Amino acid sequence: MADKVIRLFCAAGMSTSLLVNKMKEAAKAQGKDYDIAAYSLCDFAKEVEKADVILLGPQVRYALGKLQAAHPEKPITDIPMQMYGLMDGKGTLARAEQIMNEKAGK
């Protein structure tokens, strides 16, 4: 069982797959056991309860406020455009950890 579950959502779940692979590499290099996967925003309802943190790709950033309001117990944020464009797995992983820690009050 993974320590943390990180879910990324984008328009179709495809463009984010490369970023997921980079995040998995970064987590492995840091000795962390995380379950990281990408999905289409259409799959949000099926995945939200499993997730410890949720990241939205730039193409679905418009849904951020609505999703945060509907799920105040979940840490949900967007992936900055530059980080996404560079496929910065290490930086995106750090962002996910930061928002998880903020939500947990650490």
MDAnalysis code that builds the backbone (N, CA, C; Angstrom):
import MDAnalysis as mda
import numpy as np

u = mda.Universe.empty(318, n_residues=106, atom_resindex=np.repeat(np.arange(106), 3), trajectory=True)
u.add_TopologyAttr("name", ["N", "CA", "C"] * 106)
u.add_TopologyAttr("resid", np.arange(1, 107))
u.add_TopologyAttr("resname", ["MET", "ALA", "ASP", "LYS", "VAL", "ILE", "ARG", "LEU", "PHE", "CYS", "ALA", "ALA", "GLY", "MET", "SER", "THR", "SER", "LEU", "LEU", "VAL", "ASN", "LYS", "MET", "LYS", "GLU", "ALA", "ALA", "LYS", "ALA", "GLN", "GLY", "LYS", "ASP", "TYR", "ASP", "ILE", "ALA", "ALA", "TYR", "SER", "LEU", "CYS", "ASP", "PHE", "ALA", "LYS", "GLU", "VAL", "GLU", "LYS", "ALA", "ASP", "VAL", "ILE", "LEU", "LEU", "GLY", "PRO", "GLN", "VAL", "ARG", "TYR", "ALA", "LEU", "GLY", "LYS", "LEU", "GLN", "ALA", "ALA", "HIS", "PRO", "GLU", "LYS", "PRO", "ILE", "THR", "ASP", "ILE", "PRO", "MET", "GLN", "MET", "TYR", "GLY", "LEU", "MET", "ASP", "GLY", "LYS", "GLY", "THR", "LEU", "ALA", "ARG", "ALA", "GLU", "GLN", "ILE", "MET", "ASN", "GLU", "LYS", "ALA", "GLY", "LYS"])
u.atoms.positions = np.array([
    [0.846, -1.189, 0.000],
    [0.000, 0.000, 0.000],
    [0.889, 1.248, 0.000],
    [0.612, 2.136, -0.885],
    [1.400, 3.360, -1.015],
    [1.192, 4.279, 0.194],
    [2.228, 5.055, 0.502],
    [2.144, 6.004, 1.609],
    [1.117, 7.098, 1.327],
    [1.136, 7.616, 0.115],
    [0.226, 8.699, -0.284],
    [-0.299, 8.431, -1.681],
    [-1.507, 8.929, -1.923],
    [-2.134, 8.793, -3.237],
    [-2.262, 10.188, -3.835],
    [-1.606, 10.384, -4.983],
    [-1.628, 11.669, -5.677],
    [-2.348, 11.464, -6.998],
    [-3.365, 12.272, -7.243],
    [-4.122, 12.173, -8.489],
    [-3.990, 13.485, -9.262],
    [-3.687, 13.346, -10.555],
    [-3.624, 14.484, -11.450],
    [-4.798, 14.365, -12.418],
    [-5.401, 15.497, -12.716],
    [-6.510, 15.515, -13.656],
    [-6.247, 16.530, -14.750],
    [-6.575, 16.140, -15.976],
    [-6.463, 17.049, -17.117],
    [-7.667, 16.812, -18.015],
    [-7.644, 17.354, -19.202],
    [-8.800, 17.256, -20.093],
    [-9.101, 15.806, -20.478],
    [-8.067, 15.051, -20.855],
    [-8.303, 13.676, -21.288],
    [-7.494, 12.649, -20.500],
    [-6.629, 13.096, -19.618],
    [-5.806, 12.177, -18.843],
    [-4.551, 11.727, -19.572],
    [-4.342, 12.225, -20.794],
    [-3.213, 11.782, -21.600],
    [-1.991, 12.674, -21.436],
    [-2.167, 13.956, -21.584],
    [-1.017, 14.860, -21.558],
    [-0.330, 14.844, -20.197],
    [-1.054, 14.496, -19.180],
    [-0.495, 14.496, -17.837],
    [0.288, 13.217, -17.546],
    [0.140, 12.202, -18.369],
    [0.816, 10.919, -18.131],
    [2.334, 11.054, -18.097],
    [2.896, 11.876, -18.962],
    [4.340, 12.087, -18.965],
    [4.787, 12.726, -17.646],
    [4.019, 13.684, -17.178],
    [4.340, 14.332, -15.908],
    [4.245, 13.326, -14.753],
    [3.272, 12.450, -14.796],
    [3.138, 11.413, -13.771],
    [4.397, 10.553, -13.731],
    [4.892, 10.153, -14.896],
    [6.116, 9.337, -14.950],
    [7.302, 10.073, -14.336],
    [7.404, 11.368, -14.613],
    [8.494, 12.176, -14.046],
    [8.341, 12.289, -12.524],
    [7.113, 12.409, -12.053],
    [6.859, 12.486, -10.615],
    [7.206, 11.155, -9.940],
    [6.867, 10.052, -10.586],
    [7.189, 8.729, -10.040],
    [8.706, 8.550, -9.927],
    [9.429, 8.997, -10.952],
    [10.894, 8.930, -10.915],
    [11.442, 9.749, -9.753],
    [10.896, 10.956, -9.566],
    [11.355, 11.831, -8.485],
    [11.054, 11.215, -7.122],
    [9.870, 10.644, -6.969],
    [9.488, 10.022, -5.698],
    [10.390, 8.828, -5.390],
    [10.647, 8.013, -6.414],
    [11.508, 6.842, -6.236],
    [12.916, 7.273, -5.831],
    [13.423, 8.312, -6.477],
    [14.765, 8.821, -6.167],
    [14.858, 9.326, -4.728],
    [13.706, 9.777, -4.193],
    [13.665, 10.285, -2.817],
    [13.269, 9.186, -1.821],
    [13.088, 7.962, -2.320],
    [12.740, 6.843, -1.455],
    [11.308, 6.870, -0.957],
    [10.417, 7.498, -1.727],
    [9.017, 7.627, -1.320],
    [8.142, 6.668, -2.120],
    [7.189, 6.051, -1.432],
    [6.261, 5.116, -2.064],
    [4.911, 5.810, -2.238],
    [4.726, 6.432, -3.386],
    [3.488, 7.153, -3.679],
    [2.770, 6.489, -4.843],
    [1.453, 6.483, -4.761],
    [0.600, 6.025, -5.859],
    [0.224, 7.286, -6.640],
    [0.818, 7.459, -7.811],
    [0.602, 8.666, -8.621],
    [-0.008, 8.246, -9.952],
    [-1.116, 8.870, -10.325],
    [-1.777, 8.524, -11.590],
    [-2.520, 9.729, -12.144],
    [-2.737, 9.705, -13.462],
    [-3.447, 10.780, -14.156],
    [-4.776, 10.265, -14.694],
    [-5.758, 11.136, -14.661],
    [-7.098, 10.803, -15.141],
    [-7.704, 11.996, -15.863],
    [-8.732, 11.706, -16.614],
    [-9.551, 12.752, -17.210],
    [-10.391, 13.377, -16.098],
    [-10.698, 14.649, -16.240],
    [-11.548, 15.315, -15.254],
    [-12.893, 14.599, -15.128],
    [-13.320, 13.909, -16.165],
    [-14.572, 13.142, -16.145],
    [-14.537, 12.051, -15.068],
    [-13.337, 11.591, -14.695],
    [-13.187, 10.521, -13.703],
    [-13.019, 11.050, -12.277],
    [-13.159, 12.344, -12.098],
    [-12.909, 12.962, -10.797],
    [-13.732, 12.316, -9.684],
    [-15.018, 12.147, -9.913],
    [-15.905, 11.608, -8.873],
    [-15.485, 10.211, -8.421],
    [-14.946, 9.416, -9.344],
    [-14.517, 8.055, -9.005],
    [-13.210, 8.035, -8.216],
    [-12.383, 9.046, -8.383],
    [-11.035, 9.048, -7.799],
    [-10.861, 9.941, -6.575],
    [-11.754, 10.880, -6.365],
    [-11.552, 11.902, -5.334],
    [-11.374, 11.310, -3.936],
    [-12.141, 10.307, -3.576],
    [-12.065, 9.760, -2.222],
    [-10.767, 9.011, -1.959],
    [-10.157, 8.455, -3.002],
    [-8.900, 7.707, -2.863],
    [-7.701, 8.627, -2.657],
    [-7.827, 9.859, -3.127],
    [-6.683, 10.767, -3.221],
    [-6.350, 11.467, -1.909],
    [-5.042, 11.546, -1.626],
    [-4.565, 12.369, -0.512],
    [-4.358, 13.804, -0.973],
    [-4.083, 13.978, -2.255],
    [-3.929, 15.308, -2.841],
    [-4.320, 15.228, -4.308],
    [-4.895, 16.326, -4.806],
    [-5.368, 16.384, -6.186],
    [-4.742, 17.588, -6.878],
    [-4.162, 17.340, -8.046],
    [-3.548, 18.398, -8.853],
    [-4.279, 18.495, -10.181],
    [-4.577, 19.718, -10.593],
    [-5.264, 19.948, -11.864],
    [-4.298, 20.509, -12.891],
    [-4.315, 19.937, -14.085],
    [-3.523, 20.458, -15.188],
    [-4.070, 21.806, -15.629],
    [-3.235, 22.601, -16.298],
    [-3.656, 23.943, -16.722],
    [-4.931, 23.960, -17.555],
    [-5.159, 22.918, -18.359],
    [-6.324, 22.913, -19.226],
    [-7.648, 22.732, -18.484],
    [-7.600, 22.321, -17.203],
    [-8.834, 22.190, -16.414],
    [-8.797, 23.063, -15.157],
    [-7.884, 24.009, -15.144],
    [-7.752, 24.927, -13.998],
    [-9.066, 25.658, -13.708],
    [-9.874, 25.876, -14.728],
    [-11.155, 26.565, -14.557],
    [-12.042, 25.897, -13.502],
    [-11.856, 24.601, -13.251],
    [-12.701, 23.857, -12.316],
    [-12.194, 23.926, -10.870],
    [-11.049, 24.556, -10.635],
    [-10.402, 24.542, -9.319],
    [-11.322, 25.021, -8.199],
    [-11.883, 26.202, -8.323],
    [-12.728, 26.766, -7.262],
    [-13.930, 25.896, -6.958],
    [-14.567, 25.402, -7.986],
    [-15.742, 24.547, -7.828],
    [-15.388, 23.246, -7.099],
    [-14.272, 22.624, -7.485],
    [-13.863, 21.363, -6.859],
    [-13.426, 21.574, -5.410],
    [-12.725, 22.677, -5.146],
    [-12.317, 22.983, -3.772],
    [-13.545, 23.206, -2.887],
    [-14.547, 23.892, -3.420],
    [-15.768, 24.155, -2.653],
    [-16.547, 22.863, -2.396],
    [-16.566, 21.972, -3.371],
    [-17.306, 20.712, -3.243],
    [-16.601, 19.700, -2.345],
    [-15.273, 19.834, -2.210],
    [-14.480, 18.875, -1.428],
    [-13.509, 19.622, -0.511],
    [-14.039, 20.375, 0.460],
    [-13.152, 21.187, 1.314],
    [-12.184, 20.359, 2.162],
    [-12.483, 19.087, 2.328],
    [-11.615, 18.220, 3.127],
    [-10.385, 17.748, 2.356],
    [-10.382, 17.936, 1.045],
    [-9.294, 17.452, 0.197],
    [-8.376, 18.597, -0.217],
    [-7.057, 18.368, -0.169],
    [-6.144, 19.374, -0.716],
    [-6.160, 19.295, -2.245],
    [-6.633, 20.369, -2.870],
    [-6.744, 20.439, -4.327],
    [-6.086, 21.723, -4.786],
    [-5.205, 21.622, -5.776],
    [-4.562, 22.814, -6.335],
    [-4.294, 22.588, -7.815],
    [-3.818, 23.631, -8.451],
    [-3.470, 23.522, -9.868],
    [-1.958, 23.352, -10.019],
    [-1.563, 22.912, -11.183],
    [-0.150, 22.800, -11.522],
    [0.206, 24.062, -12.309],
    [1.158, 24.846, -11.835],
    [1.520, 26.062, -12.562],
    [1.905, 25.748, -14.012],
    [1.519, 26.630, -14.917],
    [1.735, 26.435, -16.350],
    [3.198, 26.147, -16.681],
    [4.119, 26.900, -16.082],
    [5.530, 26.699, -16.387],
    [6.002, 25.317, -15.918],
    [5.586, 24.926, -14.737],
    [5.965, 23.623, -14.187],
    [5.422, 22.502, -15.087],
    [4.193, 22.681, -15.528],
    [3.551, 21.706, -16.403],
    [4.257, 21.648, -17.754],
    [4.517, 22.817, -18.305],
    [5.166, 22.900, -19.617],
    [6.552, 22.278, -19.628],
    [7.270, 22.407, -18.515],
    [8.613, 21.835, -18.407],
    [8.589, 20.363, -17.992],
    [7.375, 19.858, -17.702],
    [7.219, 18.489, -17.204],
    [8.140, 18.276, -16.003],
    [8.065, 19.220, -15.073],
    [8.904, 19.233, -13.879],
    [8.327, 18.293, -12.821],
    [8.697, 17.025, -12.903],
    [8.186, 16.025, -11.980],
    [8.591, 16.285, -10.538],
    [9.847, 16.666, -10.332],
    [10.345, 16.937, -8.979],
    [9.604, 18.124, -8.362],
    [9.449, 19.188, -9.132],
    [8.755, 20.378, -8.643],
    [7.282, 20.123, -8.390],
    [6.651, 19.358, -9.263],
    [5.231, 19.053, -9.102],
    [5.023, 18.157, -7.883],
    [5.923, 17.211, -7.682],
    [5.856, 16.366, -6.497],
    [5.996, 17.210, -5.232],
    [6.921, 18.147, -5.236],
    [7.116, 19.038, -4.088],
    [5.859, 19.874, -3.840],
    [5.207, 20.325, -4.906],
    [3.970, 21.098, -4.768],
    [2.874, 20.241, -4.133],
    [2.768, 18.994, -4.565],
    [1.769, 18.078, -4.003],
    [2.020, 17.868, -2.512],
    [3.283, 17.654, -2.150],
    [3.626, 17.446, -0.741],
    [3.356, 18.704, 0.082],
    [3.650, 19.849, -0.498],
    [3.424, 21.116, 0.200],
    [1.944, 21.307, 0.521],
    [1.081, 21.072, -0.448],
    [-0.342, 21.287, -0.208],
    [-0.916, 20.236, 0.744],
    [-0.387, 19.018, 0.691],
    [-0.823, 17.988, 1.655],
    [-0.452, 18.420, 3.079],
    [0.762, 18.921, 3.247],
    [1.232, 19.348, 4.558],
    [0.450, 20.567, 5.068],
    [0.134, 21.510, 4.172],
    [-0.643, 22.683, 4.554],
    [-2.032, 22.268, 5.028],
    [-2.653, 21.346, 4.296],
    [-4.000, 20.892, 4.642],
    [-3.984, 20.132, 5.968],
    [-2.900, 19.416, 6.218],
    [-2.769, 18.647, 7.467],
    [-2.347, 19.535, 8.635],
    [-2.044, 20.792, 8.347],
    [-1.649, 21.727, 9.399],
    [-0.226, 21.553, 9.874],
    [0.625, 21.028, 8.994],
    [2.029, 20.802, 9.372],
    [2.878, 22.007, 9.025],
])
